């Protein structure tokens, strides 16, 4: 009774895991159904494999009996039949492997595309909750592991019950007495498999999460190698990676012990079944109720029967690992998206070496940006980081945002660009509510040059072309010339076809910034968002590009974050933010006369005025 209660408790604990597995597989099933014809063909090849196993036992039985009876004609006929069937089996095996790999690879492609597409649509603040390295692990490692549930694990689990049933029926045909004796060993193999499957799921869930954290650490370490070298953190970082590795090894060792116990148990069951069969069968052969060929066929099939039971456990373990990885993917897929979402048009965007953005052609607008009593907080229940913000930017005017660090300038930028949605209040673009506009339409209205420039994998030409995917090579070169990027580009060995490296690592900060400005010039949007857009340029480059930016800004509505107050003296309006509120607004001279926060900030930077007179932003 105690053993029975322990088994019942084990199944009760396993039930939630089984339910989770069903839910995970249910989410994966539509991807499999899309390739149902391929799976039908694969299933037929697997059925032939089962038939081949039974045919081998049949051939062993009849060849042995024919040899003992010295029937050479029968031996020849059986051998010829065996050769023909084996050739067919080889051909089908090739087709099975090819078809299985092609199908699983396409499912992996579909999964990876869908997960990545979801990441391109999730709410903007989601990327602040997960490390980029962990997200990369989800899109790569977890997708690959999930596909195990669509490949060999799934196919073997589908065919194993059929293989077991067909083998047992043939064993009954050979000798029902031996079959019933050996049947008693089957439940032990099935129980071992169930326990193993549960333990593997419990072990692999934390191990998968640990892999994600290790990938995040590696990305941080490799991208921040300059800081590591400058501070002397090499030994510390090596130790940290070693700690991650030892933790992962601990989980892998536990799984190895589980697998070792499973295979040892399977070997015990297999050996026991062999001894029982060969022992009992020998007596039956001795008294003439069983032929030698039948005994050999029975023993060989008995091993085949035990093998699926132990193999079933192993496949269940692999399936659990795949479904745990799938759970992590579904967690991403369930993230809420920004509304309104991208339209279907973005699916036709061309695939380029760099990440492509939708290019939308719109007419030059004559409206304004208007904030109407906007408040914002990053999480429900948190204090607002912006409170009751109201202002308007007439078409063609330039408004500068200034204030101490943490005042809310960048958050206001994100709201203007539609990256975040207000908690209360509304934002209007040319009199239209930004929240009601299609994302592709609002994206086309803005050209954004951030303070920290990001370049994508690919060439200089690829990165500039992201401003307008339909731009000609002439347009790209013209944009580079306007941004004063052409001289240094033409000086590179490969010119516009120079690979920029990871995030532009092969270029200087100023060169990266000028490429970003060229991208904004090429986009030719009616609204410019500049976050200290020329902070990385040296004095000579600032002077040369001043005219290009003045021409670019003319007739456009411009919102600029400025850290050097000397650069915004000629802005039409300056908004001074502090603790999430607009505390002052007006022109430069007006704000200085009020002797408020702006005047204090300006005086603090007065030591820089002598060299800041050649301001880059040409207001």
C-alpha angles and dihedrals in degrees: 000000000000091000090048092051091050091051090048091050090050092053090048090055091046094052096079089049090051091050091049090050091052091051092048093049090046089060090049095047097083089060090053094044090057087066096040093133091057091048091050090054091046091050091053091052090050090051088053088053089056090049090049090056091053091044090054091054091047091050092048091052096048096040091052094048091044090051092050089048091046091235100156095171091058090047091055093049093048092048093050090049090048092052092051094048092046092053090051089048092053092052092048091048090056091049091048095052093045095046094044094051093045092049095046092046091053092048088051089051092050092047094047092048092049094047092048091046088053091051089053090057105038120112114285095243092056090083089061091060099053132046116245091232091056091050090051088052090053094050094046116023098029093047090051092048093046090057089065085075088056096046137039096346093055096041094049092047090051095049100037097075089049091047092050093047094046092047093049092049090053090047089054088051091053096046126338094198095060090042094058092048093051093043088072089069096055099079090057091058092047093050091050089053094051094051091047092051092053094048092048092054091050090050101043100050095069091037091058091050090049091053089054092053091048091052089051090051092049092051091050092047096048096044092045098045092123091060091044092053095043095051095037098243097145095110092044093051092047089052092049092052089047089054091052090048093050092050091051091046088055091058092043091050090052090052090047089054090050091050091045091052091047094050092044090052091047091050090051091051091045094049091046092051091048093051093046093048097044092044098048092037092053090058090049091050090048093055092045099246094114132039123230090242091053091050093051091047091048094050092048092049092046089060088049089051094051093044095063090052093055090036089052089059092049092048091049089054091051091046090053091053090051094048092048088055088047090054089059090050092050089051087061094042090054094057114117116253132222113266130260092035126213114287122241090262092083090067089072095052110125119256110242134177086259131049108281126219125203114267114213125184113219135163121257106274124221099198135098145242113254130183113198113197093314122184127178141184128176095227134023110264094022122117114267114262088198121036129193096334113183127168140121134221114207116220112279094014127121121227121187125205117210135166143116122299111289094023092124103258096131092043089054089052091051091051091050091051092047094246089126133025123229120253088219136356128039140265120215130199111195089340094308122117107249091213091062097049124099109256093234090054094050091044090056091057095061135066109191128195109183125203091243105051118216120202122189132225110283138053133321088256091053092051096048090045091060087080089069120005091200095052119127123234088255090056091050092052091046091052091050091050092049090052091048089243096117097080096058093038092054089049093060118095093241097031113199090359092063112128108238095210125220106342089341094304091155091061134065122252092255092049091051090050093051091051088053090051090049088052090053091047091051092051090060095198123172094235124055124202110193121182102193081311096190100039093118097051123101122233095265093049090047091056094047095048097044093089093046092054092045089055091045093050096047111111092005131108108243131194114186136183109213128191095174102063092198089071096063103048092117098045114129090233134007118204114201113205126194127170092349097309137097102246098170139013135177142085123316097261093045093053092049091053091052089059092214134132093308092052091050092049091047093051091050088058094043092105088067096050097094094063094030094063089094089066116186101212100077105214 
